[in-house]
Amino acid sequence: MTKKVEKEQLKINLESLVNDTAEKKIELLNSLASEDLADIYIKYIVRLIADEDKGVRNATSMLILSNRNPRFPYFLLPYIKSEVISVRNLAGEILIKLGSLSVDPIIQFDCNNNVDYLKFLIDILGLIGDQRAALYVMGVLSSTDNENVILACIEALGNMCYRESVDVLMLFYDRNELFKPTVVEALGKMGSREALGFLISRFTEEDELTKYSILESLGKIGDMETYFFLIEQTNDIGGTLTLPLITSISTLREKYNLDIPFDNRMKKLLLYALNEGTLENKKSTFSLIDSFDDKDILYASLCLLGQDYELDDMIKSKILYNTDYIFSEITRIISDKPQNLRHVLNLFLEVIRYAEESQTEIKITELGLKNIIYSASSLLSHHDEEIRKLSMEILFKLDAESALLFIDSMLNDENPWNRMGLLEILERMPAHQSESAIQKLTEDPDEMVRERAQFASASILNNETEKPN
């Protein structure tokens, strides 16, 4: 078959796509990924982004992105005018993923003076981030009065990190209160010395929303002097502004390896961020407290366990360097009944094992130990089976003889796996301590536990028999 005949057949196949089944459309689309496609074929392919079948739309998107023919964006652009939101959004997503291939077609596209289409395309150029579009965006910015388009242009220039626009953006900062947060964010992405000085000079006179944006940006573009400027703000800032302040202090402190002062004011801000911040705020805050062993800070840290694996590791590392603290506080924590009690108990058990393996001496009074044992024993009837299991393990780790005082509660645990765990603990103990409890488990209602206990009991009996007279 000649190339001409093959192309004619391909044209026929593509023209018939509208009436084909979804399966046939997908099959043909998948076969074209590496083809050198002419405009007439591209036109037929692109229109399938509006197909009713999701599989066809996905296959069309994959073909366009894998083939990367530079003509695709030109045929995609008319679909940003579609009245169907999903089609318009899919066209935009593909244009963004095509990246630099989309820049020139977008710049050349006629929006017919429609500000909605124009804003949509400016947003796309901003997400692509190619500075080749910067002069076009600057031109739109200088010629439009539409606030939404202006905001899109400002944000796009920030995403492009187009530093030549800093002077212009500073002019727009004073033009409209609505523009200020977006201008601040854009300047924060550019990182110029001029932008940094401008943001610091405007900070004290602004409202809370703009201050929030400025504080966030200072962490991104700040220097050592900015760090000390932020430290000074701890005397006056509170509430929600605490979160970007602490995050930016953390960023600059790590960047320049600086010390952080710790006083009552800083402590209050750190506690606020730990309690009220987002997950990322909390991680930033925790990186600041790695050198502080304040009890209130440590307690607030324990309350965060279980929210995030990375944060958990940071907290565990901190507590393992302060093993005495958790021994002194675990009774209080148990009595407070926090929602993450299971995670705290897990960490406490890790601390006990760590102290054992590293032969770390735990400074605790006899009364303190008794209080911990009493508190842990109160959890043997807890509704959470994992908490009951952990409290049982903790009791035996702390003092096996004291743990045996509560053996009846453990033997009556409603979860057979907890009773199996108890049996495993008992098997590792001297026979004179464990024999009685193991014997009771030989009559356990669960067959698995019962058979294991009978085996353990027989082993104890055999060992007693084999002892020399």
C-alpha positions in Angstrom: 0.0 0.0 0.0 1.4 3.4 -1.0 1.8 6.3 1.4 -0.9 8.2 -0.5 -3.3 5.3 -0.2 -2.5 4.9 3.5 -3.2 8.6 4.2 -6.4 8.5 2.3 -7.5 5.4 4.3 -6.5 7.3 7.5 -8.6 10.3 6.5 -11.6 8.0 5.8 -11.1 6.3 9.2 -10.9 9.7 11.0 -13.9 11.1 9.2 -15.9 8.1 10.3 -15.0 8.6 14.0 -18.1 10.5 14.8 -20.3 7.5 14.2 -18.0 4.8 15.4 -18.3 3.0 18.8 -16.2 4.2 21.7 -14.0 1.1 21.4 -13.2 1.7 17.8 -12.4 5.4 18.4 -10.0 4.4 21.2 -8.4 1.7 19.1 -7.7 4.1 16.2 -6.5 6.9 18.6 -4.1 4.5 20.3 -2.6 3.5 16.9 -1.7 7.1 16.0 0.6 8.0 18.8 3.7 8.0 16.7 2.2 9.2 13.4 3.3 12.4 11.7 -0.1 14.0 11.5 -1.3 16.6 9.0 -3.6 19.4 10.0 -6.7 17.7 8.6 -6.1 14.7 10.8 -5.4 16.8 13.8 -8.7 18.6 13.4 -10.6 15.3 13.5 -8.6 14.1 16.5 -9.0 17.2 18.6 -12.8 17.4 18.3 -12.9 14.1 20.3 -12.1 16.0 23.5 -15.8 16.8 23.4 -16.8 13.1 23.0 -19.5 11.8 25.3 -17.4 8.8 26.3 -14.8 9.5 29.1 -12.5 6.7 27.7 -12.5 8.4 24.3 -11.7 11.8 25.9 -8.8 10.2 27.9 -7.4 8.5 24.8 -7.6 11.7 22.8 -5.7 13.6 25.6 -3.1 10.9 25.8 -2.6 10.9 22.0 -2.2 14.7 21.9 0.3 14.7 24.8 2.4 11.7 23.5 2.4 12.9 19.9 3.2 16.5 20.7 2.6 17.8 17.3 3.2 21.6 17.5 -0.1 22.1 15.5 -2.3 20.6 18.2 -2.5 23.8 20.4 -3.9 25.8 17.4 -6.8 23.4 17.0 -7.3 23.0 20.7 -7.7 26.8 21.4 -11.2 27.2 19.9 -12.5 24.8 22.6 -11.7 27.2 25.4 -14.9 28.9 24.1 -17.0 25.8 24.6 -20.2 26.3 26.6 -19.5 22.9 28.2 -17.3 23.5 31.2 -15.7 20.0 31.2 -14.6 20.5 27.5 -13.2 23.9 28.2 -11.3 22.7 31.2 -9.9 19.6 29.4 -8.7 21.9 26.6 -7.0 24.1 29.1 -5.4 21.1 30.9 -3.9 19.8 27.7 -2.6 23.2 26.7 -0.9 23.5 30.1 0.7 20.0 29.7 1.9 20.8 26.2 3.8 23.6 27.9 6.0 25.8 25.7 4.3 24.4 22.6 1.2 26.3 23.6 2.7 29.7 24.2 2.9 31.1 20.6 -0.6 29.7 19.6 -2.1 31.3 22.7 -0.4 34.7 22.1 -1.7 34.6 18.5 -5.3 33.5 19.4 -8.1 36.0 18.9 -10.3 36.2 22.0 -12.7 38.6 20.2 -12.4 41.0 23.1 -14.0 38.5 25.5 -12.4 39.1 28.9 -13.5 35.6 30.2 -11.5 33.9 27.4 -8.6 36.3 27.9 -8.4 35.6 31.6 -8.6 31.9 31.0 -5.6 32.0 28.6 -3.6 34.3 30.9 -4.1 31.7 33.7 -2.9 29.0 31.3 0.2 31.0 30.4 0.9 31.6 34.1 0.7 27.9 34.9 3.0 27.1 32.0 5.4 29.7 33.3 7.4 30.3 30.1 8.9 33.8 30.1 8.4 34.0 26.3 4.8 35.0 27.1 5.8 37.7 29.6 5.8 40.7 27.2 2.4 39.6 25.9 1.0 39.5 29.5 2.6 42.8 30.2 0.8 44.2 27.2 -2.5 42.9 28.3 -1.9 44.3 31.8 -1.2 47.8 30.4 -4.3 47.8 28.2 -7.1 46.2 30.2 -9.3 47.7 32.9 -10.9 44.4 33.9 -9.9 43.6 37.5 -10.1 39.8 37.0 -7.8 40.0 33.9 -5.4 42.3 35.8 -5.2 39.8 38.7 -4.6 37.0 36.3 -1.8 38.9 34.6 -0.1 39.8 38.0 -0.3 36.1 39.1 1.0 34.9 35.7 4.0 37.3 35.9 4.8 36.0 39.3 4.7 32.4 38.1 7.0 33.3 35.3 9.4 35.0 37.8 9.6 37.9 35.4 11.7 40.3 37.3 11.5 43.0 34.7 7.9 43.5 35.8 8.7 44.4 39.5 8.4 48.2 39.0 5.1 47.8 37.2 3.7 45.4 39.8 4.6 47.9 42.6 2.6 50.5 40.8 -0.4 48.2 40.7 0.0 47.5 44.4 -1.1 51.1 45.2 -3.8 51.2 42.5 -6.3 48.9 44.2 -6.6 47.2 47.6 -7.9 44.2 45.7 -4.6 43.8 43.9 -2.3 43.9 47.0 -2.2 40.2 48.1 -1.7 39.0 44.5 1.0 41.6 43.9 2.7 40.5 47.2 2.6 36.9 46.2 4.0 37.6 42.7 6.8 39.7 44.1 7.6 36.9 46.6 8.1 34.5 43.7 10.5 36.9 41.9 13.0 37.2 44.7 14.6 40.5 43.7 16.3 42.8 46.2 14.0 45.6 45.1 10.9 43.5 45.8 12.2 42.5 49.2 12.8 46.1 50.3 9.4 47.2 49.0 7.5 44.5 50.9 9.3 45.2 54.2 8.7 49.0 53.8 4.9 48.4 53.4 4.4 45.8 56.1 3.5 48.0 59.1 0.9 50.1 57.3 -1.1 47.2 55.8 -4.3 45.4 56.9 -4.1 41.8 58.2 -4.8 40.1 54.9 -2.0 41.9 53.1 0.4 41.4 56.1 -0.4 37.7 55.9 0.7 37.6 52.3 3.8 39.7 52.9 4.9 37.4 55.8 4.6 34.4 53.5 6.6 36.1 50.8 9.4 37.2 53.1 10.2 33.6 53.9 10.7 32.9 50.2 12.8 35.9 49.3 14.2 37.1 52.6 17.8 37.4 53.7 19.5 37.5 57.1 18.3 41.0 57.7 14.8 39.9 57.0 15.2 37.1 59.6 15.9 39.7 62.3 13.1 41.9 61.0 10.7 38.9 61.5 12.0 38.1 64.9 11.2 41.7 65.9 7.6 41.2 64.8 7.1 38.5 67.4 6.6 41.3 69.9 3.5 42.6 68.2 2.0 39.8 66.1 -0.6 37.3 67.3 -3.6 35.3 66.0 -3.6 34.0 62.5 -0.6 36.1 61.5 1.5 33.9 63.8 1.3 31.1 61.2 3.1 32.8 58.2 5.5 34.5 60.7 6.6 31.2 62.3 6.8 29.5 58.9 9.0 32.2 57.4 11.2 32.4 60.5 11.7 28.7 60.2 12.6 28.9 56.5 15.1 31.6 57.0 16.6 30.1 60.1 17.3 26.9 58.3 18.6 28.7 55.2 21.1 30.8 57.1 21.7 28.4 60.1 20.7 31.0 62.6 19.8 30.8 66.3 16.3 31.5 67.5 15.6 33.2 70.8 13.3 31.4 73.1 11.3 33.5 75.6 7.7 33.6 76.8 6.6 35.5 73.7 8.2 33.1 71.3 6.9 30.2 73.3 3.3 31.5 73.0 3.6 31.9 69.3 5.1 28.4 68.9 2.3 26.9 70.9 -0.3 28.7 68.9 1.2 27.4 65.6 1.4 23.8 66.9 -2.3 23.9 68.0 -3.9 26.0 65.3 -1.7 25.7 62.2 -2.0 23.5 59.1 0.1 20.4 58.9 2.8 22.3 57.0 2.7 25.1 59.7 3.2 22.5 62.4 6.1 20.9 60.6 7.8 24.3 60.2 7.1 25.0 63.9 8.5 21.7 65.0 11.8 22.4 63.1 12.1 25.5 65.3 11.7 23.7 68.6 14.3 21.0 68.1 16.6 22.8 70.5 14.0 23.5 73.2 13.0 21.1 75.9 10.2 23.2 77.4 7.5 20.9 78.9 4.5 22.8 77.5 6.0 22.6 74.0 6.7 18.8 74.4 3.2 18.2 75.6 1.7 20.1 72.7 4.0 18.0 70.4 2.7 14.7 71.8 -0.9 15.9 71.1 0.1 16.0 67.4 1.0 12.3 67.2 -0.9 10.4 64.6 -1.6 13.2 62.2 1.3 12.6 59.7 4.1 10.1 59.4 6.8 12.7 58.8 5.6 14.8 61.7 5.4 11.6 63.9 9.1 10.9 63.1 10.1 14.4 64.2 8.2 14.1 67.4 9.6 10.7 68.2 13.1 11.9 67.6 12.4 14.8 70.0 10.9 12.6 72.7 13.7 10.0 72.5 16.1 12.8 73.5 13.8 13.6 76.4 12.9 10.2 77.8 12.6 11.5 81.3 9.9 13.9 80.2 7.4 11.3 78.9 7.9 9.3 82.0 7.0 12.3 84.1 4.0 13.3 81.9 2.4 10.0 80.8 0.1 9.8 83.9 -1.2 13.3 83.1 -1.6 12.4 79.4 -3.6 9.3 80.2 -5.9 11.2 82.6 -6.5 13.8 79.9 -7.8 11.0 77.6 -6.6 12.6 74.3 -8.0 11.4 71.0 -4.5 10.2 70.0 -3.9 8.2 73.2 -3.1 5.1 71.2 -0.3 6.9 69.4 1.1 8.3 72.6 1.1 4.9 74.3 2.8 3.4 71.3 5.5 6.1 71.6 5.8 5.5 75.3 6.3 1.8 74.7 9.0 2.7 72.2 10.7 4.9 74.8 10.7 2.1 77.3 12.3 -0.3 74.8 14.8 2.3 73.7 15.8 2.9 77.3 16.2 -0.9 77.8 18.3 -1.4 74.7 20.5 1.7 75.1 20.7 1.1 78.9 19.5 4.7 79.4 18.7 5.5 83.1 15.2 6.9 83.5 15.0 9.3 86.4 11.8 8.5 88.1 10.8 8.1 91.8 9.2 4.9 93.1 6.0 6.9 93.6 6.1 8.1 90.0 6.5 4.6 88.8 3.5 3.4 90.9 1.4 6.2 89.5 2.3 5.2 85.9 1.4 1.6 86.7 -1.9 2.6 88.2 -2.8 4.8 85.2 -1.8 2.1 82.7 -3.9 -0.5 84.6 -7.0 1.8 84.3 -6.8 1.3 80.5 -7.2 -2.4 80.7 -10.9 -1.9 80.4 -10.7 0.7 77.7 -13.1 0.4 74.7 -10.2 0.5 72.2 -8.7 -3.0 72.0 -5.3 -1.6 70.8 -5.1 0.7 73.9 -5.8 -2.3 76.1 -3.1 -4.3 74.4 -0.6 -1.4 74.7 -1.4 -0.8 78.4 -0.8 -4.5 79.0 2.6 -4.5 77.3 3.6 -1.3 79.1 2.7 -2.8 82.5 4.8 -5.9 81.9 7.7 -3.8 80.6 7.7 -1.5 83.7 7.2 -4.1 86.4 6.1 -7.7 85.7 5.2 -8.4 89.3 2.9 -5.4 89.5 1.4 -6.3 86.1 0.4 -9.8 87.4 -1.8 -8.0 90.0 -4.1 -7.1 87.1 -3.9 -10.5 85.4 -7.6 -11.2 85.7 -8.5 -8.2 83.7 -6.1 -9.2 81.0 -7.3 -12.8 80.9 -10.9 -11.6 80.5 -10.0 -9.2 77.6 -12.7 -9.7 75.0 -10.3 -9.7 72.0 -8.7 -13.2 71.5 -5.6 -11.6 69.8 -5.0 -9.5 73.0 -5.2 -12.7 75.0 -2.8 -14.3 72.5 -0.4 -11.4 73.0 -0.7 -11.9 76.8 0.2 -15.5 76.4 3.3 -14.6 74.3 4.4 -12.3 77.1 3.8 -15.0 79.8 5.8 -17.5 77.8 8.9 -15.3 78.1 8.6 -15.0 81.9 9.9 -17.4 84.6 7.6 -20.4 85.1 6.9 -19.6 88.7 5.4 -16.2 87.7 3.5 -17.3 84.6 2.4 -20.9 85.2 -0.9 -20.0 87.0 -2.0 -17.6 84.3 -1.0 -19.9 81.4 -3.0 -22.7 83.1 -6.1 -20.5 83.1 -5.6 -19.8 79.4 -5.7 -23.6 78.7 -9.5 -23.3 79.2 -9.8 -20.1 77.0 -13.0 -20.0 74.9 -11.0 -19.3 71.8 -9.5 -22.5 70.2 -6.4 -20.7 68.9 -5.5 -19.3 72.4 -6.5 -22.5 74.2 -4.2 -24.7 72.0 -1.3 -22.3 72.3 -1.7 -22.2 76.1 -1.9 -26.0 76.4 1.3 -26.3 74.4 3.0 -23.7 76.7 1.7 -25.5 79.8 3.0 -28.8 78.6 6.4 -27.2 77.9 6.6 -25.9 81.5 5.7 -29.3 82.8 8.4 -31.0 80.7 11.0 -28.5 81.8 10.0 -29.2 85.4 10.2 -32.9 84.9 13.7 -32.7 83.2 15.2 -30.8 86.1 17.8 -32.9 88.0 16.8 -34.1 91.5 
